Amino acid sequence: MKRTALIIILLMVMIASCFAFVACDKPSEGLSYKLTPGGDSYYLTGIGTCADEHIVIPSTYEEKPVVIISNEAFRGCDGIVSVTIPNSITHIANDAFANCSNLKSVVFEKGSQLTTIDSHAFSGCTNLTDIKIPNEVTDIGFRAFSNCASLESISISSSVTSIGSYAFEDCAKLKSVIFEKGSQLTTIDSHAFSGCTNLTDIKIPQGVTTIANSVFSGCSALTSVSIPEGVTTINSLAFRGCTNLTSITIPSSVIGCSNAAFYECTNLANIVVDENNRIYQSIDGNLYSKDGKTLVLYAQGKTNTSFTIPSGVTSVGGSAFYSCTNLTSITIPKSLTSVSASAFTHCTALVNVIVEEDHSRYKTIDGNLYSKDGKTLILYLPGKTDTSFVIPSGVTKISSSAFENCTSLSSVTIPSSVTSIGFAAFNGCTNLSSVIFEDPDGWFVADGRIGGTSVTLTDPSKNATYLNDRYSYYTWQKY
């Protein structure tokens, strides 16, 4: 008797499953449509009266093909759990499924003719776990899958040629990005994978020529990056905040690599350059120009506390030592003729700059860097712990970023000899509460980015506010 009852229950489950399967396969009714301008096909425009959780879009309506899912057709439809998209659809338009927060599954029927997934098409589908981009798709639009917080894997078909800006931004659980064999991809736009904090490796397809701004910014779990031969440009902040990246190899084809490409890659200790590269070379894991005259980037993940810039180097790139928090001392050779304070931004432990004797351009006073004639203060060392500093009399110019991020300073005295304060000179001096001008009258903002408004410093109580807060990014000059 028990055996018979069990068989009956199993049969009932099987029958129910069959009905569920049929229901899933049956085209949804009540959806809204609109004829295309030519009158030979239909747009799917909205949910209409349909209450299905499992939406099955029909391939035809009134005996004409359904070819486009219109702008915002299902936007914010929280009741949708899955959607099946027929092979007749060629275009998923802007915001078509945006913010469908319970959408878990998107199925493209075999033989899909889809070519374009437009801007924000699936943005904010926070329960979507995986997506397989069908063959024939060529373009994935701006923010198409941004903030799909549960998305763990993406398979991108070989037909895709362009991935738009922010396309997969903040897909925080994304672990796997697979580019199918024979990929025709040429463009991955800025921020495309930024904020994908669980992405551990990426193999950029052959055919991509530019690694765009911030494209992998914030991919903090990224440990392996394969940059193919053919890439010519690595742009600013491309790998910003990839804190687990320890080594990167730059192929021979690269002719432009921003020195800000690896901002905040705090464990990057080795930059390798293909020996056939005609623009760059690697020396001890740091990035230099091919002729060795420019130090482009010091690998900030190195644990050394001191560094001597090689003899023969004539210039140091802006931000070359950005966030090299282990460095306490840097030695500048006689050959060096060009260096700015911005090269040492966030070098929070740097307490000593040593200039080789008889240098023609630079000298140090109390470890800080000045021009040879002592008239320009180039760098106040960010690792110093002094709370106050009096700029020596005779200094006429404070260079851009000279005091940037000197967080220990609470007071700076500026002598009457100073006539120019450079861009962002006191930016990030978060504890600076007193800026004392020996001659406070006649100062004004000189770079014109606030409509030419002049700001005088006749009220000493406002001096610190002007320099460290409201106008810290501006260039100042004396009448």
N, C-alpha and C positions, 0 to 999 in steps of 0.2 A: 504493500500500500504506500509506504514511504517512498519506494523507488518510483512508483507511478506518479506520485505528487511532484517529485523532483523533476521528472521528465516533462510534465505539464508546465512547470515553472520555467524550465529552460526553453521550451517551445514558445512560451509567451514572450520571454525576453528576446528571442530571435525574431519573432514576428514584429515586436515593437521596434527593434533595431532596423528591420527592413523598412518599416513605415517611416522611421526617422530619416533613413538614408534617402528614401523617395522624396520626403518632404524637403530635404536639403537640396536635392537635384531639381526640384520643381521651380520654374521661374517665379520670382516674387511678383505679386499683383499689387496694383494701387500706386506704383511709382509714377512720377510725373515726367512727361516728355514734351519736346518741342521740335517741330520740323526745322531742318537746316535750311539756309537760304535757297539752296537749289531744289529743295522739296523732294529729294530722292532718298533721304535718310533722316535719322532722328538724333537729337541731343537728349541725354538723360539729365533732367534738370533738378530733380529732388526726390525726397522720400515719399511725398504725396500722402496717401492714406495707408501706406504699407506699414504694418506693425511687426514684420518678421525680425527676429534676432539674427537669423542667418539669411542675409540678402543674396539672392541669385539673380544677377542682372540678365535679362533675356537678350539674345543676340539680335532679335527682330521685334518690331512693334508695328502693328497694323501692316504686316507683310513688307516692311522696309527695315533695313539694318539700323541698329543702334551703334553709332560710331564714336560719340564723344560723351564723357562724363563731365558735365558743365561746372563752371566756377561755383564753389560752395554747395554743390548738390547735396551732400550729406554732412556738411559742417556741423559739428556739435551734436550729432545724433548718438547720444549715449547708449541707446538701446541696441545698437548693432554690435554683434559679437564676431561675426565673420562675413566676408563678402567674396563671392565668386564672380570674376570678371570675364565675360565671353571674349572669344577671339576676334569678334567684330570691332571691338573698341580700339581706336588708334590713338586716342589722346585723353589723358586724365588731367583736367584743367586745374587752375589755381584753387587751393583750399578745398578741393573736392571732398576729402575725408578728414579735414583738419579738426583736431580736438574731439575725435570719436574715441573717447577715453576708455571704452570697454572693448574696442576692436582688437581681437587677438590674432585673427588669421585672414590673410589675403591670398586667394588662389587665382592664378591666371590660367585659363583654359589652354590646353594644348593647341599649338598653331597660332598663338597670340600675334596680332598685327600691331600691337601697341608700339608707338615710336617715341612718345614724349610723356614724361611724368613731370608736371609743371610745379611752379612755386608753391610751397606749403601744402602740397597735395595730401600728405599723411602726417603733417606736423602736429605734434601733441597727441599722437595715438599712443598713449602711455602704457598700454597693455600689449602692444604688438611685439612679438618675441623674435620673429625672423621674417626675412623677405628674400625672395629669389626674383631678381629683375629678369623678365623674360627676354628672349631673343627678339631682335628687331628694335628694341628701345635704343635710341641714340643719345637722348638728353635726360639727365636727372636735374631738376630745377633747383632754384634758390630755396633753401630751407625745406626741401621736399620731405625729409624724414627727421627734421630737427626735433629735439626733445621727445624722441620715442624712447622713453626711459627704461623700457624693458627689453628693447631690441638687443639680442645677443649675437646674431650672425647675419651677414649680408652676402649674397652671391650675386656678383655683377656680371652680366652677360658680356660676351666679347664684342657685341655690336655697339655698346655704349662708348661714345666719343667724348662726352663732356659731363663732369660732375660739378654742379653749381656751388656757389658760395654758401657756406653754412648748411650744406645738404644733410649732413648727419651730425650736426653740432649737438653736444650735450646728450648723446646716446650713451649714457653713463655705464651701461652694462655690456656695451658692445665689445666682444672678445675676438671675433673673427670677421675679416673682410677678405673675400675670395674673388680675385679677378680671373674669370675663365680663360682658358688657353686660347691664344690668338687674339687677345684683347686689342681693340682699336683705340683705346683711350688715349687722348692727347692732352686733355685739360682737366686738372683738379683745381678748382678755384679756391680763393682764400677762405680759411676757417672751415673747410669742408668736413673735417673730422675733429675740430677743436672741442675740447671738453669730453672726449671719449676716454674716460679715466681708467677703463679696464682693458683697453686695446694694448696687447703686449708686443705684437710684431706687425710689420707692414712691408709688403713687397710691391714697390711701385712698378707698374707695367712699363715695358719698353714702349716708346712712343711719346711718353710724357716728357716735355722739354723744360717745364718750369715748375719748381716747387714753390707754391704761392705763399703770400703773407699769412702767417698764423695757421697754416693748413692743418698742422698737428699740434697746435698750441694746447697745453694743458693735458696732453696724453701722458699722464704721470707714470703709467705702468709700462710704457713703451721701452723695450730693451733691445729690439732688433729692427733696423731699418735697412732696406736694400734699395739704393739709389742706382738706377740703370744707366749704362752708357747711353748718351743722347741727351741727358739733362744738361742744360746750359746755364741755368740760373737757380740759385737757392736764395729766396727772398727773406726780408726782415721778419723775425719772430716765427719763422717756419716751424721750429721745434721748441718754441718757448715753453719752459716748465716741464720738459720731458726729463724728470728728475732721476729716472732709472736708466737713462741712456748713458753708457760708459764709453762707447766708441762709435765713430762714424767714418765711413769711407767715401771720399769725394772722387768721382770718376774723372777720366781725362777730359771729358767733354765740357766740364763746368768752366765757364769763363767769368761768371759773376757770383760771388758768395758774400752775402751781407754779413758784416761782423756782428750783427744783432740776430742772426739766424738761430743761434743757440742760447739766447737769453735764458738764464735761470735753469740751465742744464747742469745742476750742481754736482753731478757725478761724472760728467764728461771729462775723461782724463786722457783721451787719445783721439786725435784727428789724423786720419790717414789719407794721403793724397796719391792718386795714381801717378807713377813716375813719368808718364807721358803727358800729364797736364802741362800746358804751356803758360798758364797764368799763375798757378799756385804750387807750393811745395810744403812738405811737412818736415819740421826739424824738432826732434824730441817730442813729438806728439802735438806740437803747436803749429798754427797755420801762418805761413809767410807768403809773400809774393815770390814768384819764380826766381827773381834775381836776388832774393834775400834782403832787399833793402827796406821792406815794410813788414813789420809785425802786425798781421791782420787780427789774429785772435790767439790769446793764451787760453789753453784748456782749463776751465775753472774748476774741474774736478780733481786736479792735481793736489797732492797733499804737501808739496814743498812750501816752506815758510819764507824762502828767499829766492830771488830770481835775478840773474844778470842778463840784461838784453845784449844779444851777441854784437860784437864789434862788426861794423859794416852796415848795421841797420840805421837808416836815416830818418824813418818816420814810424810812429805808432798810431794805428787806426783808432778812431773814436770808439769807445767802449771795449777796447781790446782786452782789458783786464776786468771787465764788468763782473761783479760779485765773486771775485777771487778772494774769498774770505779767509783763506789760510795764509795768504801772503802778508808778512810783516815788514819786509824790506825789498826794495827794487834798486838795482844799480843801472845808471844811465851811462852809456859809452860816449866817447868824444864824437863819434860819427853821427849821433842822433841830433837832428836839426828841427824836428817837428813833433810836438806832443801836446795834447790838451788835457785839462783836468778831467774831462768826461771819460777819458780812457780808464780812469781808476774809480768810476762810480761803484758804490757799494763794496769797496775793498775795506771792510769794517775793521780789519786788524792791521792795516798798513800804518806804521808809525815812523818809517824811515825811508827817505829817498836819498840814495848816494849818487852824486855826480862825479864822474872821473875828473881828476885834477886838470886844470887848464882848459876846461870846456869852453868853447867860444860862444855858446848860446845860453847856458843855464848855470845856476848855482843854487846851493841850499843854504837856508838860514834856519837853525834849530830844526833841521829835518824837512822843512817845508820847501817847496820848489818855487824859485823866482827866475826872472830873466837875468842875464849876466849883469846888466846895469842896475839891477835891484828895483827897477821902476814898475815891473809887472809882477803881481802875486799870481802865480799860475795855479798852485795847488796847496791848500791847507790839508794836511794828512787826516783822512777820515777816521783813522784808528786812535788818534790822540784822545786822551781823557780829560784834558784841561777844560774847565768850565768857562774861562774867559780868554780873550785874545786881543792884543793891541797891535794893529797893523803898523809896521814900521813907518816912521816919517820918511817921505821921499818916494814912497810908492804912489804912482799916479793912476794905475789901472788895476782893477780886480777882474781877473779873467772869468769867462763863462764857466759855471759849475765849480768855481774855486772852492766853495765851502759846502757843496752839495752833500746832503745826508751826514753832516757833522753833528750828530745828535747829542754829543756831550756839551756843546757850547750853549751857554745861556746869555753870554754878553760878548759883543764885538765892538771895538772902538775903531772908527775910521778917521784917519788924519785929514787935515785940510788940504793936503797935497793930492788926494785922490780926486780925479775928475771923471772917472768912468767905471761903472759897475756892470759886468757882463751878464748875459742871459743866464737865468737860473742860478746865479751866483750863490744864493742862500737857500735854494730850494731843498726841502726836506730837513731843514734844521729845526726839528720839531720842538726843541726846548729853548730856542733862541727867544728871549723875552726882552732883551735890551740891545739896541743898536745905537751907539753914541757917535754922533757926527760932531767933530770939532767945529765944522762950519756947515750947519744944516740947511742954509738958505740956497735956493736956486737949483735944486735937483728936479729933474723931470723924466718921465718915461719917454724913451727916444725911438722905440721901434714902430710906433704908430699903430699898434694893433688894438688900441682902444679909442680909435677915432681921433687921434691927435690930442687927446685930453692931457693937459699938464698937471702933474701932481707935485706940489712943493712940500718940503719937509720942514716947515717952520715950527710945527708942533712936535717936539721931541717924543712925546708920549705915543705918537702914531708911527714912529720910525720903524719899529720892529714889525708892526702889523703890515706896513707897506712892503717891506723887503721879504718877509718870511711867509706871507699869506696871500693877500690880494694880488700883489704884483711881483711875486717871487720869480715868475718866469720871464720877466721883461728886462730889457737893457736900460740902464740908467745913465744919464749924463748930466754934467754941471753946465749951467748957463755960461 
